[in-house]
Amino acid sequence: MTVARPIRSTAQAMEGTVTEELGHVTRNRRPQRRGRIDRVAGSLKQAVEKTKSAFGRDESGIR
């Protein structure tokens, strides 16, 4: 498994958190929604990577 995919998903979740908070501070709903979407998407991608590693699957799907 490459290292880039988990780092990318963590970065997406962190970026979403920052964007969501920025929208909260500026009282603008559009960045809040976009940040929430990015945060949740990044978290889901992290969960998928953890599940793959728990079952011992690599990129090709072969054990």
C-alpha positions as a LaTeX table, in Angstrom:
\begin{tabular}{lrrr}
\hline
Residue & $x$ (\AA) & $y$ (\AA) & $z$ (\AA) \\
\hline
Met1 & 0.00 & 0.00 & 0.00 \\
Thr2 & 1.30 & 3.41 & $-0.83$ \\
Val3 & 1.63 & 6.13 & 1.74 \\
Ala4 & 0.22 & 8.87 & $-0.48$ \\
Arg5 & $-3.42$ & 7.81 & $-0.29$ \\
Pro6 & $-3.78$ & 7.97 & 3.54 \\
Ile7 & $-1.89$ & 11.26 & 3.63 \\
Arg8 & $-4.15$ & 12.71 & 0.95 \\
Ser9 & $-7.30$ & 11.68 & 2.82 \\
Thr10 & $-5.97$ & 13.09 & 6.10 \\
Ala11 & $-5.12$ & 16.35 & 4.37 \\
Gln12 & $-8.59$ & 16.52 & 2.86 \\
Ala13 & $-10.19$ & 16.03 & 6.27 \\
Met14 & $-7.99$ & 18.70 & 7.81 \\
Glu15 & $-8.66$ & 21.12 & 4.96 \\
Gly16 & $-12.38$ & 20.52 & 5.40 \\
Thr17 & $-12.16$ & 21.30 & 9.09 \\
Val18 & $-10.33$ & 24.56 & 8.41 \\
Thr19 & $-12.78$ & 25.55 & 5.67 \\
Glu20 & $-15.75$ & 24.72 & 7.86 \\
Glu21 & $-14.40$ & 26.81 & 10.72 \\
Leu22 & $-13.62$ & 29.68 & 8.36 \\
Gly23 & $-17.22$ & 29.63 & 7.19 \\
His24 & $-18.38$ & 29.56 & 10.79 \\
Val25 & $-16.23$ & 32.56 & 11.73 \\
Thr26 & $-17.32$ & 34.58 & 8.69 \\
Arg27 & $-20.93$ & 33.39 & 9.08 \\
Asn28 & $-20.98$ & 32.19 & 5.51 \\
Arg29 & $-22.83$ & 28.93 & 4.94 \\
Arg30 & $-21.23$ & 28.01 & 1.63 \\
Pro31 & $-17.73$ & 27.38 & 3.07 \\
Gln32 & $-19.32$ & 25.65 & 6.04 \\
Arg33 & $-21.09$ & 23.17 & 3.77 \\
Arg34 & $-18.07$ & 22.67 & 1.52 \\
Gly35 & $-15.85$ & 22.13 & 4.55 \\
Arg36 & $-18.23$ & 19.64 & 6.08 \\
Ile37 & $-18.38$ & 17.69 & 2.81 \\
Asp38 & $-14.57$ & 17.62 & 2.54 \\
Arg39 & $-14.16$ & 16.63 & 6.18 \\
Val40 & $-16.61$ & 13.75 & 5.94 \\
Ala41 & $-15.22$ & 12.57 & 2.60 \\
Gly42 & $-11.69$ & 12.54 & 4.02 \\
Ser43 & $-12.83$ & 10.64 & 7.09 \\
Leu44 & $-14.62$ & 8.04 & 4.97 \\
Lys45 & $-11.54$ & 7.57 & 2.81 \\
Gln46 & $-9.46$ & 7.04 & 5.96 \\
Ala47 & $-11.94$ & 4.42 & 7.16 \\
Val48 & $-11.74$ & 2.61 & 3.82 \\
Glu49 & $-7.94$ & 2.54 & 4.01 \\
Lys50 & $-8.06$ & 1.19 & 7.57 \\
Thr51 & $-10.52$ & $-1.51$ & 6.50 \\
Lys52 & $-8.33$ & $-2.50$ & 3.57 \\
Ser53 & $-5.28$ & $-2.79$ & 5.78 \\
Ala54 & $-7.24$ & $-4.77$ & 8.39 \\
Phe55 & $-8.17$ & $-7.37$ & 5.81 \\
Gly56 & $-4.69$ & $-7.40$ & 4.33 \\
Arg57 & $-5.68$ & $-6.20$ & 0.90 \\
Asp58 & $-3.23$ & $-4.37$ & $-1.29$ \\
Glu59 & $-3.84$ & $-2.20$ & $-4.35$ \\
Ser60 & $-4.54$ & $-5.15$ & $-6.67$ \\
Gly61 & $-7.12$ & $-6.73$ & $-4.38$ \\
Ile62 & $-5.09$ & $-9.93$ & $-4.05$ \\
Arg63 & $-4.16$ & $-11.21$ & $-0.60$ \\
\hline
\end{tabular}
